[in-house]
């Protein structure tokens, strides 16, 4: 029997706003409202709001909660102060990526993990099967509406609603407090390359807080943003998308995520990853820009000196840069900046060049 497509608490709000709804990772989500290019530029120049309630949340509690999570991820949870978050992959025993996630550390005995929508069930099974600590893992995804407020004017919007929070919240900090009878968590995290925030509120309160932020930021150009612009924004910032740029066939070292690997601690998959490091990388995820016409798409073959060396993992026409860009795994020999490649597009080969990433970096 086919599984029913899920809807977030904001589904009707999106429909009334003219959102074009599509199925994504088992959820009905808005892919765009006014258009991907326009929404993309709104986030780069003003402020936009995303419904990301489809993301999964897993709570970890107990005396050994922090130790249990520290074993399961590559980054340093043990050394993370309370009230801080971090980005990290979680690996299997082969050293490849089961998922990438954000860890929010309330205390050593209470952590919240935000995982990808399409991998929530897999991640929960992975975590519980490899739970080495005195910890309880709970899938609490149905308890939260999650809203992202991103862009140069995001601070101005937040400061109108909660000025003290805005004044003290730094990137990857988070704070929890009560508002109108609801428990709210505001985090300085995001997936666009711009400054901004993510709100975790009770599921049923999603429409209330969406309206509060949308109306507060209306004169600042605040607009609803769909999944289409979310993808182009994250690609310009070279944020990996699970299922495209990283998955269980890739490891953090070749994906450019070595900075998330805390080498002085033990973690699941460390032995395999150490072996990869000792042997030397065979390939690397690089960014490239097109020299010829055409937009690269996932799985398009990549050629170097006439031979196939990899394939595109993500690609788009960048609204900010007004040029086609992409990511892909290529052999180490072809990964140097300035290396000229060819992307096969519908039977023809188009020129491309390896470039420095991120493709876009916010000012300030």
Legacy VTK file of the C-alpha trace (Angstrom):
# vtk DataFile Version 3.0
C-alpha trace
ASCII
DATASET POLYDATA
POINTS 364 float
0.000 0.000 0.000
1.352 3.418 -0.975
2.234 5.627 1.961
0.154 8.790 2.338
1.976 12.000 1.466
2.407 14.094 4.604
1.530 17.758 5.070
3.123 20.289 7.392
1.054 22.484 9.683
1.645 25.291 7.165
0.222 23.470 4.147
-2.956 25.571 3.901
-0.985 28.772 4.525
1.180 27.952 1.520
-1.783 27.125 -0.688
-3.472 30.423 0.188
-0.219 32.247 -0.651
-0.193 30.667 -4.118
2.515 28.129 -3.452
2.995 25.475 -6.106
2.882 22.290 -4.051
4.898 19.203 -4.968
5.810 15.931 -3.273
9.278 16.006 -1.699
10.718 13.317 0.595
7.205 12.119 1.366
5.836 15.608 2.101
3.730 18.093 0.139
5.934 21.179 0.028
5.949 24.481 -1.896
8.538 24.459 -4.669
7.940 28.144 -5.415
5.495 31.014 -4.814
6.389 33.927 -7.136
9.241 32.196 -8.978
12.590 30.639 -8.068
14.756 33.494 -9.367
12.742 36.207 -7.647
12.608 34.292 -4.368
16.337 33.580 -4.505
17.137 37.279 -4.915
14.771 38.178 -2.064
16.855 36.085 0.316
20.133 37.493 -1.004
18.983 41.131 -0.759
16.263 41.255 1.925
14.664 38.379 3.856
12.747 35.223 3.070
10.921 32.563 5.058
11.029 28.816 4.494
8.833 26.082 5.882
11.273 23.314 6.804
8.906 21.387 9.040
9.528 18.281 6.946
12.970 17.970 8.558
13.283 15.304 11.231
14.010 15.870 14.910
15.427 13.250 17.260
15.781 13.970 20.954
18.488 12.262 22.989
18.241 12.246 26.779
19.822 10.488 29.727
23.031 10.586 31.732
25.070 9.400 28.746
23.285 11.380 26.029
26.186 13.591 24.974
28.610 10.649 24.987
26.224 8.571 22.884
25.871 11.313 20.271
29.605 12.013 20.327
30.257 8.396 19.308
27.726 8.606 16.482
29.055 11.733 14.751
32.430 12.927 13.496
32.407 16.384 15.069
33.119 17.265 18.703
29.910 16.996 20.735
31.706 16.306 24.022
33.469 19.670 23.867
30.423 21.593 22.693
29.064 24.060 25.308
25.395 24.026 26.244
23.403 26.434 24.092
25.548 25.794 21.027
24.911 23.816 17.846
27.211 22.158 15.330
27.037 20.643 11.868
28.286 17.089 11.478
28.036 13.942 9.410
27.170 10.568 10.951
28.971 7.594 9.421
28.588 3.853 9.119
31.371 1.349 9.869
32.662 1.738 6.288
33.336 5.430 6.940
30.693 6.664 4.491
27.956 9.189 5.218
24.626 7.967 6.604
23.394 11.559 6.885
24.450 15.093 7.778
22.724 16.844 10.667
22.730 19.665 13.196
23.276 18.837 16.875
21.726 21.236 19.398
23.205 20.677 22.847
20.912 21.763 25.661
23.040 19.945 28.225
25.090 16.766 28.516
21.837 14.922 29.192
19.550 16.573 26.620
20.317 17.084 22.918
18.177 17.672 19.840
19.288 16.368 16.446
17.879 17.872 13.242
18.170 15.351 10.409
17.105 15.258 6.774
13.473 14.576 5.945
14.067 11.612 3.678
16.450 9.899 6.103
14.672 10.371 9.440
13.569 6.744 9.820
16.955 5.445 8.620
18.819 7.767 10.979
16.704 6.790 13.967
17.365 3.102 13.287
21.081 3.827 12.820
21.308 5.776 16.078
19.429 3.255 18.194
21.355 0.304 16.739
24.659 1.983 17.629
23.680 3.510 20.982
26.690 2.868 23.224
25.658 5.214 26.031
23.067 5.471 28.771
20.799 7.382 26.422
17.233 7.346 25.125
16.593 8.253 21.472
13.103 9.557 20.612
11.793 10.490 17.178
9.973 13.733 18.018
9.539 14.994 14.449
5.770 15.254 14.822
6.136 17.744 17.680
7.835 20.566 15.760
7.079 23.108 13.103
10.397 24.452 11.831
10.651 27.837 10.121
13.797 29.387 8.614
14.142 33.195 8.380
17.103 34.025 6.143
18.679 37.071 4.537
20.410 40.386 5.326
17.246 41.747 6.967
16.579 38.640 9.095
18.219 40.323 12.093
15.964 43.358 11.748
12.860 41.162 11.755
13.983 39.153 14.774
14.980 42.290 16.680
11.460 43.692 16.293
9.942 40.570 17.837
12.568 39.520 20.410
15.177 42.314 20.637
17.155 40.745 23.483
17.424 37.447 21.638
18.544 39.156 18.435
21.168 41.193 20.296
22.764 38.170 21.983
22.295 35.293 19.517
25.459 34.459 17.581
25.802 32.058 14.627
25.200 28.498 15.839
23.932 29.707 19.218
20.391 28.829 20.216
18.010 30.022 22.907
14.767 28.609 24.283
11.972 30.585 25.930
8.194 30.913 26.188
6.095 33.116 23.907
2.286 33.324 24.050
2.139 30.030 25.894
4.389 28.171 23.463
7.925 26.917 23.970
10.171 28.405 21.272
13.719 27.587 20.230
15.547 30.123 18.024
18.861 29.081 16.483
21.428 31.031 14.489
21.557 28.317 11.837
20.483 28.098 8.206
21.064 26.621 4.769
21.317 29.595 2.422
24.734 31.203 2.906
23.053 34.254 4.442
22.729 35.302 8.066
19.504 34.122 9.588
17.630 31.988 12.052
15.673 28.790 12.410
12.675 28.532 14.709
11.470 25.339 16.359
7.953 25.747 17.717
5.158 23.322 18.656
3.642 21.718 15.552
0.250 23.385 15.876
1.806 26.819 16.428
3.535 26.883 13.047
0.925 29.113 11.341
0.927 31.550 14.290
4.676 32.154 14.159
4.744 32.163 10.359
2.191 34.976 10.365
4.025 36.840 13.149
7.317 36.937 11.244
5.768 37.484 7.819
3.741 40.485 8.986
6.587 41.913 11.078
8.938 41.784 8.100
6.483 42.836 5.384
7.915 46.343 4.993
11.422 44.829 4.790
10.472 42.712 1.791
9.862 39.461 3.654
8.469 36.797 1.292
7.675 33.084 1.420
10.355 30.994 -0.270
9.990 27.522 -1.761
12.249 24.511 -2.138
13.430 25.628 -5.582
15.210 28.736 -4.285
16.385 26.844 -1.213
18.301 24.556 -3.554
19.878 27.334 -5.646
20.815 29.287 -2.518
22.507 26.336 -0.809
24.375 25.421 -3.997
25.845 28.921 -4.347
27.094 28.546 -0.758
28.405 25.012 -1.532
26.298 23.391 1.150
26.019 19.693 0.405
22.617 18.126 -0.235
22.194 14.609 1.081
21.237 12.259 -1.719
23.000 14.451 -4.295
26.456 15.478 -3.106
26.841 13.091 -0.172
25.406 9.670 0.627
26.528 6.200 1.701
28.919 5.983 -1.264
30.883 9.074 -0.208
33.058 9.966 2.776
33.629 13.332 4.513
37.221 13.684 3.293
36.435 13.531 -0.418
33.301 15.633 0.117
35.338 18.547 1.497
34.010 18.023 5.026
37.300 17.244 6.749
36.691 20.278 8.963
33.808 18.385 10.579
36.008 15.425 11.531
37.472 15.711 15.022
40.590 13.586 14.692
41.417 13.269 18.382
38.276 11.363 19.379
36.852 7.964 18.558
33.657 7.673 16.548
31.743 5.165 14.496
33.532 4.747 11.160
36.810 6.324 12.319
38.946 3.268 11.554
37.685 3.096 7.967
38.096 6.853 7.519
41.660 6.697 8.842
42.404 4.027 6.238
41.023 6.277 3.487
43.192 9.142 4.714
46.322 6.980 4.871
45.776 5.606 1.363
45.156 9.053 -0.098
42.033 10.339 -1.785
41.183 9.084 -5.251
38.555 11.718 -5.981
37.266 15.029 -4.654
34.053 17.059 -4.746
34.774 20.263 -6.671
32.842 23.289 -7.810
32.867 24.289 -11.444
31.405 26.992 -13.657
30.297 26.469 -17.225
32.318 28.071 -20.012
29.837 27.032 -22.696
26.062 27.294 -22.783
23.953 24.884 -20.798
23.037 24.153 -17.193
24.574 21.060 -15.564
22.225 18.554 -13.940
22.700 15.661 -11.548
24.318 12.573 -13.133
25.633 14.388 -16.210
29.034 12.779 -17.005
32.215 14.814 -16.438
35.196 14.404 -18.794
38.836 15.455 -18.488
41.289 15.126 -21.358
38.703 13.085 -23.238
38.109 10.479 -20.522
35.134 10.185 -18.124
36.239 10.975 -14.560
33.024 11.510 -12.630
29.568 13.002 -12.747
27.665 16.085 -11.689
26.028 15.854 -8.272
24.285 19.267 -8.258
23.933 22.025 -10.842
21.925 25.135 -11.644
21.900 28.516 -13.313
23.015 30.777 -10.467
20.614 33.725 -10.056
23.247 35.699 -8.130
26.190 35.103 -10.459
24.172 34.853 -13.678
26.170 31.822 -14.787
25.734 28.057 -14.678
27.511 26.340 -11.780
27.729 22.856 -10.382
29.366 20.352 -8.069
30.783 16.967 -8.949
33.282 14.315 -7.945
36.361 14.213 -10.156
39.685 12.398 -9.978
42.327 14.057 -7.816
44.422 14.769 -10.917
41.595 16.897 -12.327
40.542 18.634 -9.110
42.882 21.629 -9.171
41.455 25.106 -9.497
41.478 26.231 -13.113
41.342 22.700 -14.541
39.203 22.646 -17.665
36.557 19.932 -17.861
33.748 18.929 -20.174
30.188 18.178 -19.096
28.166 15.903 -21.355
24.708 17.391 -21.834
22.186 15.562 -23.952
24.727 14.134 -26.329
27.062 17.138 -26.560
30.057 18.171 -24.482
30.204 21.652 -22.979
33.280 23.267 -21.490
33.601 23.948 -17.755
36.322 25.030 -15.323
37.056 24.094 -11.705
36.672 27.187 -9.514
37.062 28.194 -5.915
34.099 27.544 -3.637
31.840 28.684 -2.147
30.595 30.265 -5.335
28.978 33.015 -3.239
29.824 34.349 0.209
27.678 36.893 2.041
29.285 40.201 2.913
30.027 41.087 6.485
LINES 1 365
364 0 1 2 3 4 5 6 7 8 9 10 11 12 13 14 15 16 17 18 19 20 21 22 23 24 25 26 27 28 29 30 31 32 33 34 35 36 37 38 39 40 41 42 43 44 45 46 47 48 49 50 51 52 53 54 55 56 57 58 59 60 61 62 63 64 65 66 67 68 69 70 71 72 73 74 75 76 77 78 79 80 81 82 83 84 85 86 87 88 89 90 91 92 93 94 95 96 97 98 99 100 101 102 103 104 105 106 107 108 109 110 111 112 113 114 115 116 117 118 119 120 121 122 123 124 125 126 127 128 129 130 131 132 133 134 135 136 137 138 139 140 141 142 143 144 145 146 147 148 149 150 151 152 153 154 155 156 157 158 159 160 161 162 163 164 165 166 167 168 169 170 171 172 173 174 175 176 177 178 179 180 181 182 183 184 185 186 187 188 189 190 191 192 193 194 195 196 197 198 199 200 201 202 203 204 205 206 207 208 209 210 211 212 213 214 215 216 217 218 219 220 221 222 223 224 225 226 227 228 229 230 231 232 233 234 235 236 237 238 239 240 241 242 243 244 245 246 247 248 249 250 251 252 253 254 255 256 257 258 259 260 261 262 263 264 265 266 267 268 269 270 271 272 273 274 275 276 277 278 279 280 281 282 283 284 285 286 287 288 289 290 291 292 293 294 295 296 297 298 299 300 301 302 303 304 305 306 307 308 309 310 311 312 313 314 315 316 317 318 319 320 321 322 323 324 325 326 327 328 329 330 331 332 333 334 335 336 337 338 339 340 341 342 343 344 345 346 347 348 349 350 351 352 353 354 355 356 357 358 359 360 361 362 363
